[in-house]
Amino acid sequence: MTIGIVGRDTDPVSAHRARWLGAAAGLGPTVAIGGWWALAGIGVSLADWLVSMGLIAAIAIGAGWITGPLAVGVSRSFAKATIGYALAVIATTTALSIVQAAADTISGGDLSIGGLAVAVVGRTAIGLVSVAYLILPALAFGALWAVVARGILATTERGRAI
């Protein structure tokens, strides 16, 4: 018997499998946002839409990879999975924002350590403040992610696909 994600031998889901399941479940929020944008007609070029969807997929799948074990762990708590995914979305968004700040600073020609530090610290502060307005949508997508993750788990427990 394999060791479970929380170190108990009663849980047959490995941590690696849980992360892949979480990443796959990240497609749920990605498709929901893409569908919403398609219905709302956001009025951007196809190229801009594809770039935005790529970033959203990176955030959703990355957050799913981080929190996959919460969805399939021994407790399988819906609240823990939802909140964990929401926090992972905010953390992943902030991390990508910091990388973007550094890249924008360097590509703008400012190669000084001071300029780079100001950009990174500033973007980190914005990321922390953004929790105030990101938490509700992140929780909604966390709940959607938890439902999709449980659905994938239920399907794969029968067929062991993942």
C-alpha positions in Angstrom: 0.0 0.0 0.0 1.3 3.5 -0.8 1.9 6.1 1.8 -0.8 8.8 1.7 -0.3 12.5 1.4 -0.5 13.1 5.1 1.7 10.2 5.9 -1.0 7.6 6.7 -1.0 4.3 4.9 -4.8 4.3 4.7 -4.9 6.8 1.9 -4.0 5.4 -1.5 -3.5 8.7 -3.2 0.2 9.7 -3.5 1.3 13.3 -3.2 2.6 13.3 -6.8 -0.7 12.0 -8.1 -2.6 14.5 -6.0 -0.6 17.4 -7.5 -1.4 16.2 -11.1 -5.0 15.8 -10.2 -5.0 19.4 -8.7 -3.3 20.7 -11.8 -5.9 19.0 -14.1 -8.7 20.4 -11.9 -7.2 23.9 -12.6 -8.6 23.7 -16.0 -12.1 24.1 -14.5 -11.7 27.7 -13.4 -9.7 28.4 -16.7 -12.6 27.2 -18.8 -15.1 29.1 -16.6 -13.2 32.4 -17.1 -12.8 31.7 -20.8 -16.5 31.0 -21.2 -17.5 34.1 -19.3 -15.2 36.3 -21.4 -16.5 34.7 -24.6 -20.2 35.3 -23.6 -19.5 38.8 -22.3 -17.6 39.8 -25.4 -14.6 41.6 -23.8 -13.6 43.3 -27.1 -10.0 42.4 -27.3 -8.0 40.9 -30.1 -7.7 37.1 -30.3 -3.9 37.4 -29.6 -4.6 39.4 -26.4 -7.3 37.0 -25.4 -5.0 34.0 -25.9 -2.2 35.6 -23.8 -4.6 36.4 -21.0 -6.0 32.9 -21.1 -2.5 31.5 -21.0 -1.7 33.5 -17.9 -5.0 32.5 -16.3 -4.3 28.8 -17.1 -0.8 29.1 -15.6 -2.2 30.6 -12.4 -5.1 28.1 -12.2 -3.0 25.0 -13.0 -0.1 26.2 -10.8 -2.5 26.8 -7.8 -4.0 23.4 -8.4 -0.6 21.8 -8.4 0.2 23.5 -5.1 -3.1 22.5 -3.4 -3.9 19.2 -5.0 -3.2 17.3 -1.8 -5.8 19.3 0.0 -8.5 18.1 -2.3 -7.6 14.4 -2.1 -6.1 14.1 1.3 -7.5 11.9 4.1 -9.8 14.6 5.4 -10.9 15.7 1.9 -12.3 18.9 3.5 -14.2 21.0 0.9 -13.5 24.2 3.0 -9.7 23.5 3.3 -9.5 22.8 -0.5 -11.4 25.9 -1.4 -9.5 28.2 0.9 -6.2 26.6 0.1 -6.8 27.0 -3.6 -7.9 30.7 -3.2 -4.7 31.5 -1.2 -2.6 29.6 -3.8 -4.2 31.7 -6.6 -3.4 34.9 -4.8 0.2 33.7 -4.1 0.7 32.6 -7.7 -0.7 35.8 -9.1 1.6 37.8 -6.9 4.6 35.7 -7.9 3.9 36.2 -11.6 3.3 39.9 -11.1 6.7 40.2 -9.4 8.4 38.4 -12.3 6.6 40.7 -14.7 7.8 43.8 -12.8 11.4 42.6 -13.0 11.1 41.8 -16.7 9.4 45.1 -17.5 12.1 47.0 -15.6 14.9 45.3 -17.4 13.3 45.5 -20.8 12.6 49.2 -20.2 16.4 49.8 -20.0 16.7 50.2 -16.2 19.4 47.8 -15.3 20.2 49.3 -11.9 19.7 47.2 -8.7 17.7 50.1 -7.2 15.3 50.3 -10.0 14.8 46.6 -10.0 14.3 46.5 -6.2 11.7 49.3 -6.3 9.8 47.5 -9.0 9.8 44.2 -7.2 9.0 45.6 -3.7 6.3 47.8 -5.2 4.7 44.8 -7.0 4.9 42.7 -3.9 3.1 45.4 -1.9 0.4 45.6 -4.6 0.1 41.9 -4.4 -0.5 41.9 -0.7 -3.1 44.7 -1.0 -4.8 42.9 -3.8 -5.9 40.2 -1.4 -8.7 42.6 -0.4 -10.3 42.5 -3.8 -9.1 39.1 -5.1 -10.3 37.0 -2.1 -14.0 36.7 -3.1 -13.4 35.7 -6.8 -10.5 33.4 -5.6 -12.8 31.7 -3.1 -15.5 31.2 -5.9 -12.9 29.7 -8.2 -11.5 27.7 -5.3 -15.0 26.2 -4.7 -15.2 25.4 -8.5 -11.8 23.9 -8.4 -12.6 21.7 -5.4 -15.7 20.4 -7.1 -13.8 19.6 -10.3 -10.9 18.0 -8.3 -13.4 15.8 -6.4 -15.0 14.8 -9.7 -11.7 13.8 -11.2 -10.8 11.9 -8.1 -14.1 10.0 -8.1 -13.6 9.2 -11.8 -10.0 8.1 -11.4 -10.5 6.1 -8.3 -12.7 3.8 -10.4 -10.3 3.7 -13.4 -7.0 4.8 -11.9 -6.4 7.1 -14.9 -4.2 9.7 -13.1 
